[in-house]
Amino acid sequence: MFNPLPLVRAHLKQSPVSSLALAALIALAAALGVAVSAQDRALRAGSAAAARPFDIVVGAPGSETQLVLSTVFLQPASLELMPAGLLARLATDERVKFAAPIGFGDSWHGHSIVGTSADFIASLAGTLPEGRMFGHIGEAVVGARVPLQVGEHFLPTHGQFASAEAEAVALGNDDHDGDGHDADDHDHEHEDGEPAGEEHHHHAEVNIVGRLAPTGGPWDQAILVPIEATWWVHGLPVGHPLDAAATDIDHPDPDGIPVGPPWDEKLLSGVPAIVVKPVSFSAAYGLRADYRSAESIAVFPAEVLVQLYGLLGNVRDILAGLSIMTQALVIGAVLVAVLALTVRRRRTFGVLRAMGATRAYIFSLIWCEVALLVAGGALAGLGLGYGAAAGLSRLVSGKTDMAMTVSLGLPELSLAGIIILVGLILATVPAFLIYREPVTRALRD
Amino acid sequence: MTARLDRRQTLNVIAAAALFTAYRPRPVLAAPPDLRIPDLYGARMAFSDQAKALTGKEITLAGFMAPPLKPDVKFFVLTRMPMAICPFCDSTADWPRDIVLIKTRDDIDWVYFNVPIKVTGVLELGTEVDDETGFVSEVRLVKAEARTL
């Protein structure tokens, strides 16, 4: 039997537009399926990675989903405070490796300022590649993607506060010396006065003393301060006894206050969330059970995520079903089009037969053409689907600050494989219909 | 003649390929012994003789899937009783010391806490620190597969 490929190539070259159009149809249909599946996996992997440092989250009674979204993904929401003693109880529980308070509320240019403890920062991002951990109130470490350098200082705004303070931040950024200016700047702020209606002491400047390694999660955009700083600016007890400098009426100076555990249970203030690292699997479940009470809820972020995955999975299944139907429709349409195009080439086939080509040759000629179109389309669809999922991921990453890596895995490759396989089988249909035609009838038309 | 053979061969190859991808070899074994979690413990939370004898062997345990501790991982925790979600119960008194860590071969299909499941896997006893989470576990089933009843 002769090689049909030269003729296949010649014909594809002769009608590039229709060939490309047919392959493109298949590519688009395949891309839809590939993109849905790859995107779903990227979203799961990204959110699972973001939730990894959070073993148990304890919060005030309310929505578990809200608590997890606020803590893991730093989505702003107003969370209730828990009773003050809870943090001390958790921190000294023997089943707990560490219990870290998480205090949200303040922000700088859209970056959340979160009060917490050094334990949590170490478990979130490991050791600091740049600078050092905060040592007292007035110092901060920043996430990998916060546009502030070590040595700079900034002025927190409370929530989405006035632009007057934002200007003060810009001024503060020009000052790069970064040391020994604390007291002066404090006084300066006082003279400028605070925006009308501002009740708290949100004027304290904060120095950046360290930068975290990238975590790939939303916390890369956060500015982390000691939880004591969060309490201090609100005029709340800070969990430690105050020294003489801190209680000075005119210029209270909090630098002498220690930060981090152990806290004095009687001097603690409430926090909206506590991240707990248990020592063992059974401790994790025991803590979850014990701290679900009238005054708190305890939840594994995974519980909420798995529920979300369930919903996502349903959406994905619907989209996947639609994309399979699309693929079936497209493959059917392509076959019809091929059939129509092939019928117009009956004369050519007749001439080939008259020249001595066997029926098998005609069969393999048509089959190869259709197979090439389908296989080429499906492979292009893989690439196209990957591109679409990558683009979509970048969009979602931009909105959520969650790193998402799109990859083509077994599900996507087997999807393309199935399309190719079905195409190869169905390609026999036009081949079968044409190859049997008697030479005389083909030549007569 | 050649044509017929060719087509048939082609179809055979395609059919063989399809069968090959659908077929997953699975060794046929004698059914592993059926246990419940309390069977693993003797007096005072010490391991039972039966549990010690079955260490390193494949067993089947019945129980309930506890709420997921981590998403997208290949382990879950098996509990003797469903993790209490009924506000009227207080069954957590002696809970959850007798839990079994299940390390699965494949990705987990999470089922609700109150659906009874059976897990087959190789029994491991003794303290182990999990690489990924740093958590300590005492009893494990590894290379496990779970199914709902």
Boltz contact constraints between the chains, C-beta under 6 A:
constraints:
  - contact:
      token1: [A, 44]
      token2: [B, 72]
      max_distance: 6.0
  - contact:
      token1: [A, 48]
      token2: [B, 71]
      max_distance: 6.0
  - contact:
      token1: [A, 48]
      token2: [B, 72]
      max_distance: 6.0
  - contact:
      token1: [A, 280]
      token2: [B, 135]
      max_distance: 6.0
  - contact:
      token1: [A, 280]
      token2: [B, 136]
      max_distance: 6.0
  - contact:
      token1: [A, 281]
      token2: [B, 77]
      max_distance: 6.0
  - contact:
      token1: [A, 281]
      token2: [B, 101]
      max_distance: 6.0
  - contact:
      token1: [A, 281]
      token2: [B, 135]
      max_distance: 6.0
  - contact:
      token1: [A, 281]
      token2: [B, 137]
      max_distance: 6.0
  - contact:
      token1: [A, 282]
      token2: [B, 96]
      max_distance: 6.0
  - contact:
      token1: [A, 282]
      token2: [B, 97]
      max_distance: 6.0
  - contact:
      token1: [A, 282]
      token2: [B, 99]
      max_distance: 6.0
  - contact:
      token1: [A, 284]
      token2: [B, 69]
      max_distance: 6.0
  - contact:
      token1: [A, 285]
      token2: [B, 66]
      max_distance: 6.0
  - contact:
      token1: [A, 285]
      token2: [B, 96]
      max_distance: 6.0
  - contact:
      token1: [A, 286]
      token2: [B, 96]
      max_distance: 6.0
  - contact:
      token1: [A, 289]
      token2: [B, 92]
      max_distance: 6.0
  - contact:
      token1: [A, 300]
      token2: [B, 69]
      max_distance: 6.0
  - contact:
      token1: [A, 302]
      token2: [B, 68]
      max_distance: 6.0
  - contact:
      token1: [A, 302]
      token2: [B, 69]
      max_distance: 6.0
  - contact:
      token1: [A, 302]
      token2: [B, 70]
      max_distance: 6.0
  - contact:
      token1: [A, 302]
      token2: [B, 71]
      max_distance: 6.0
  - contact:
      token1: [A, 303]
      token2: [B, 67]
      max_distance: 6.0
  - contact:
      token1: [A, 303]
      token2: [B, 68]
      max_distance: 6.0
  - contact:
      token1: [A, 305]
      token2: [B, 71]
      max_distance: 6.0
  - contact:
      token1: [A, 306]
      token2: [B, 68]
      max_distance: 6.0
  - contact:
      token1: [A, 306]
      token2: [B, 71]
      max_distance: 6.0
  - contact:
      token1: [A, 306]
      token2: [B, 110]
      max_distance: 6.0
  - contact:
      token1: [A, 359]
      token2: [B, 3]
      max_distance: 6.0
  - contact:
      token1: [A, 360]
      token2: [B, 2]
      max_distance: 6.0
  - contact:
      token1: [A, 360]
      token2: [B, 3]
      max_distance: 6.0
  - contact:
      token1: [A, 360]
      token2: [B, 6]
      max_distance: 6.0
  - contact:
      token1: [A, 425]
      token2: [B, 14]
      max_distance: 6.0
